[in-house]
Amino acid sequence: MSFDPMAAAVDWLDAYRDGDIEIILAMYADDAVVHCGCGGMKTISGRRGLREYWVDRMKNYPASRLDNLQPTADATIISYVSRDGIVSAILTFNASGKIAALSCGPSN
C-alpha cells in the first residue's frame, strides 16, 4: 500500500481538531521542524518543543473546518479555519510518511 499525503494531511487536521496531541506528535519525524508565522515567526524542533507548541496551539488556537486542500510536487497544502481566520499549512513528508516539516501562517 502506498502513502497518501493528502489523506495524511486530513488525518493531521482531524487530530488537531480533536485535540489529540499524541496522534499529532506520532505523525512527526524525530527530526521534524515547524516554522510557524502565526502570532510572530518561530521555529520549533525536538520532541519537547513540538509538544509545547501543540499544547499551546490546541488550547489557544483550535482548528475548526477544512478550507482547502492541495497537493504540490513535494508537499501538501492544507488550509483550515481557526478563531483568528484562515491558516495555511504546508506539510512536507519524509520517505516513511512522517511529517518532516510544517510551515504555517495566516492565509493571504
Backbone as CSV, one residue per row, in Angstrom:
resi,resn,N_x,N_y,N_z,CA_x,CA_y,CA_z,C_x,C_y,C_z
1,MET,0.844,-1.181,0.000,0.000,0.000,0.000,0.884,1.237,0.000
2,SER,0.543,2.226,-0.810,1.360,3.432,-0.909,0.855,4.521,0.042
3,PHE,1.740,5.434,0.336,1.443,6.550,1.232,0.667,7.633,0.479
4,ASP,-0.373,8.167,1.102,-1.195,9.207,0.503,-1.042,10.494,1.319
5,PRO,-0.225,11.447,0.843,-0.001,12.672,1.606,-1.262,13.520,1.808
6,MET,-2.204,13.434,0.872,-3.458,14.186,1.030,-4.258,13.613,2.202
7,ALA,-4.363,12.297,2.279,-5.078,11.655,3.387,-4.366,11.929,4.705
8,ALA,-3.030,11.911,4.688,-2.267,12.188,5.909,-2.511,13.615,6.387
9,ALA,-2.616,14.562,5.466,-2.893,15.954,5.841,-4.273,16.077,6.478
10,VAL,-5.250,15.365,5.945,-6.592,15.386,6.530,-6.571,14.730,7.910
11,ASP,-5.833,13.635,8.050,-5.689,12.989,9.363,-5.050,13.942,10.372
12,TRP,-4.062,14.702,9.926,-3.387,15.699,10.762,-4.395,16.740,11.251
13,LEU,-5.210,17.264,10.327,-6.207,18.257,10.709,-7.258,17.651,11.641
14,ASP,-7.673,16.430,11.375,-8.647,15.767,12.252,-8.104,15.637,13.673
15,ALA,-6.844,15.222,13.804,-6.231,15.094,15.136,-6.120,16.453,15.811
16,TYR,-5.797,17.482,15.050,-5.719,18.847,15.576,-7.100,19.277,16.076
17,ARG,-8.114,19.096,15.266,-9.469,19.496,15.670,-9.957,18.710,16.879
18,ASP,-9.562,17.454,16.979,-9.960,16.616,18.110,-9.145,16.895,19.374
19,GLY,-8.072,17.675,19.231,-7.214,17.961,20.373,-6.396,16.758,20.818
20,ASP,-6.095,15.860,19.884,-5.368,14.628,20.209,-3.870,14.817,19.999
21,ILE,-3.214,15.310,21.040,-1.794,15.634,20.935,-0.936,14.410,20.653
22,GLU,-1.289,13.256,21.193,-0.470,12.056,20.970,-0.508,11.625,19.505
23,ILE,-1.663,11.708,18.873,-1.758,11.372,17.443,-0.943,12.373,16.634
24,ILE,-1.101,13.651,16.935,-0.341,14.687,16.211,1.156,14.422,16.327
25,LEU,1.657,14.231,17.543,3.091,14.034,17.747,3.593,12.776,17.053
26,ALA,2.779,11.738,17.015,3.174,10.492,16.353,3.311,10.670,14.843
27,MET,2.699,11.701,14.297,2.771,11.946,12.863,4.078,12.607,12.434
28,TYR,4.828,13.160,13.392,6.063,13.886,13.084,7.291,12.987,13.136
29,ALA,8.223,13.211,12.222,9.520,12.549,12.247,10.304,13.063,13.460
30,ASP,11.257,12.280,13.923,12.057,12.674,15.085,12.816,13.979,14.855
31,ASP,13.195,14.254,13.619,13.963,15.461,13.309,13.106,16.546,12.640
32,ALA,11.798,16.473,12.823,10.880,17.427,12.191,11.114,18.852,12.696
33,VAL,10.804,19.797,11.828,10.922,21.218,12.142,9.609,21.905,11.775
34,VAL,9.167,22.787,12.657,7.972,23.594,12.411,8.399,25.048,12.295
35,HIS,7.959,25.696,11.229,8.157,27.129,11.026,6.758,27.738,11.075
36,CYS,6.449,28.466,12.147,5.106,28.982,12.348,5.115,30.508,12.318
37,GLY,4.304,31.059,11.446,4.180,32.502,11.328,2.921,33.042,11.975
38,CYS,2.271,32.239,12.780,1.064,32.674,13.483,1.480,33.401,14.760
39,GLY,1.137,34.675,14.870,1.492,35.433,16.071,2.974,35.713,16.181
40,GLY,3.679,35.849,15.077,5.116,36.084,15.075,5.843,34.821,14.633
41,MET,6.910,34.995,13.881,7.637,33.849,13.332,8.400,33.112,14.417
42,LYS,8.257,31.797,14.427,9.001,30.960,15.365,9.360,29.648,14.685
43,THR,10.455,29.054,15.113,10.901,27.757,14.624,10.952,26.807,15.806
44,ILE,10.348,25.635,15.636,10.237,24.657,16.715,10.822,23.336,16.224
45,SER,11.580,22.690,17.083,12.104,21.360,16.772,12.258,20.581,18.067
46,GLY,12.517,19.307,17.938,12.672,18.443,19.102,11.321,18.033,19.667
47,ARG,11.285,16.873,20.278,10.034,16.347,20.813,9.414,17.258,21.857
48,ARG,10.214,17.757,22.775,9.672,18.634,23.817,9.143,19.930,23.212
49,GLY,9.883,20.501,22.274,9.433,21.717,21.609,8.133,21.514,20.853
50,LEU,8.024,20.387,20.140,6.788,20.093,19.408,5.613,19.919,20.365
51,ARG,5.838,19.227,21.466,4.757,19.025,22.441,4.289,20.372,22.991
52,GLU,5.224,21.229,23.399,4.853,22.544,23.938,4.106,23.370,22.887
53,TYR,4.580,23.326,21.658,3.938,24.050,20.568,2.503,23.578,20.389
54,TRP,2.305,22.253,20.333,0.974,21.729,20.074,0.026,21.889,21.255
55,VAL,0.526,21.819,22.469,-0.327,22.092,23.638,-0.866,23.514,23.534
56,ASP,0.010,24.459,23.199,-0.402,25.859,23.045,-1.379,26.033,21.888
57,ARG,-1.073,25.425,20.730,-1.937,25.568,19.551,-3.342,25.044,19.839
58,MET,-3.414,23.870,20.461,-4.725,23.272,20.704,-5.531,24.045,21.734
59,LYS,-4.854,24.616,22.697,-5.541,25.383,23.734,-5.945,26.772,23.241
60,ASN,-5.028,27.473,22.606,-5.249,28.876,22.271,-5.643,29.151,20.818
61,TYR,-5.400,28.199,19.933,-5.682,28.396,18.506,-6.326,27.153,17.903
62,PRO,-7.454,26.720,18.434,-8.067,25.487,17.923,-8.478,25.630,16.451
63,ALA,-8.379,24.528,15.758,-8.791,24.488,14.353,-10.236,24.038,14.268
64,SER,-10.926,24.542,13.263,-12.281,24.056,13.041,-12.333,23.367,11.677
65,ARG,-12.971,23.948,10.717,-13.230,23.215,9.474,-12.128,23.387,8.423
66,LEU,-12.083,22.415,7.548,-11.178,22.438,6.405,-11.609,23.555,5.458
67,ASP,-10.646,24.315,4.962,-10.926,25.358,3.983,-10.504,24.917,2.584
68,ASN,-9.303,24.327,2.479,-8.788,23.942,1.166,-7.707,22.882,1.355
69,LEU,-7.519,22.075,0.341,-6.510,21.019,0.356,-5.946,20.897,-1.044
70,GLN,-4.610,21.012,-1.184,-3.976,20.968,-2.498,-2.665,20.212,-2.434
71,PRO,-2.420,19.340,-3.393,-1.103,18.717,-3.482,-0.145,19.639,-4.240
72,THR,1.123,19.516,-3.945,2.166,20.163,-4.746,3.147,19.057,-5.135
73,ALA,4.200,19.419,-5.819,5.174,18.417,-6.256,5.825,17.698,-5.078
74,ASP,6.052,18.404,-3.967,6.774,17.788,-2.850,6.133,18.013,-1.482
75,ALA,4.890,18.482,-1.456,4.228,18.762,-0.180,2.711,18.752,-0.369
76,THR,2.010,18.958,0.735,0.561,19.119,0.700,0.229,20.414,1.424
77,ILE,-0.589,21.241,0.798,-1.037,22.489,1.413,-2.449,22.264,1.922
78,ILE,-2.633,22.509,3.204,-3.948,22.377,3.805,-4.272,23.687,4.505
79,SER,-5.433,24.230,4.217,-5.892,25.458,4.849,-7.096,25.126,5.707
80,TYR,-7.153,25.753,6.865,-8.248,25.479,7.790,-8.646,26.767,8.495
81,VAL,-9.837,26.756,9.061,-10.356,27.908,9.763,-9.993,27.773,11.242
82,SER,-9.443,28.854,11.786,-9.192,28.934,13.230,-9.921,30.168,13.736
83,ARG,-9.868,30.409,15.008,-10.609,31.557,15.551,-10.079,32.892,15.037
84,ASP,-8.830,32.918,14.572,-8.236,34.153,14.056,-8.308,34.274,12.545
85,GLY,-8.982,33.336,11.885,-9.103,33.378,10.435,-8.580,32.107,9.804
86,ILE,-8.267,32.180,8.529,-7.801,31.010,7.793,-6.287,30.897,7.927
87,VAL,-5.840,29.691,8.240,-4.419,29.377,8.364,-4.059,28.418,7.239
88,SER,-2.928,28.670,6.612,-2.425,27.795,5.564,-1.215,27.047,6.110
89,ALA,-1.213,25.727,5.942,-0.117,24.890,6.425,0.436,24.070,5.269
90,ILE,1.747,24.066,5.156,2.424,23.258,4.145,3.096,22.101,4.881
91,LEU,2.654,20.893,4.594,3.198,19.691,5.213,4.099,18.979,4.221
92,THR,5.343,18.772,4.622,6.298,18.012,3.821,6.559,16.705,4.546
93,PHE,6.465,15.604,3.829,6.609,14.281,4.424,7.934,13.641,4.015
94,ASN,8.482,12.806,4.911,9.691,12.059,4.576,9.302,10.744,3.893
95,ALA,10.300,9.945,3.551,10.059,8.698,2.832,9.247,7.695,3.654
96,SER,9.241,7.849,4.979,8.477,6.953,5.861,7.041,7.420,6.069
97,GLY,6.680,8.563,5.465,5.326,9.077,5.611,5.115,9.927,6.856
98,LYS,6.202,10.291,7.527,6.125,11.160,8.702,6.296,12.611,8.257
99,ILE,5.749,13.535,9.034,5.901,14.948,8.720,7.347,15.345,9.021
100,ALA,8.043,15.796,8.000,9.429,16.254,8.141,9.467,17.748,8.436
101,ALA,8.505,18.479,7.857,8.468,19.926,8.053,7.026,20.419,7.936
102,LEU,6.730,21.397,8.760,5.454,22.114,8.715,5.786,23.591,8.657
103,SER,5.247,24.271,7.672,5.333,25.726,7.584,3.905,26.239,7.584
104,CYS,3.594,27.127,8.533,2.218,27.600,8.608,2.162,29.082,8.936
105,GLY,1.040,29.659,8.621,0.814,31.058,8.915,-0.533,31.491,8.377
106,PRO,-0.905,32.713,8.684,-2.177,33.228,8.191,-2.225,33.180,6.671
107,SER,-3.367,32.786,6.131,-3.540,32.721,4.689,-3.742,34.121,4.153
108,ASN,-3.098,34.407,3.039,-3.223,35.744,2.420,-4.415,35.820,1.520
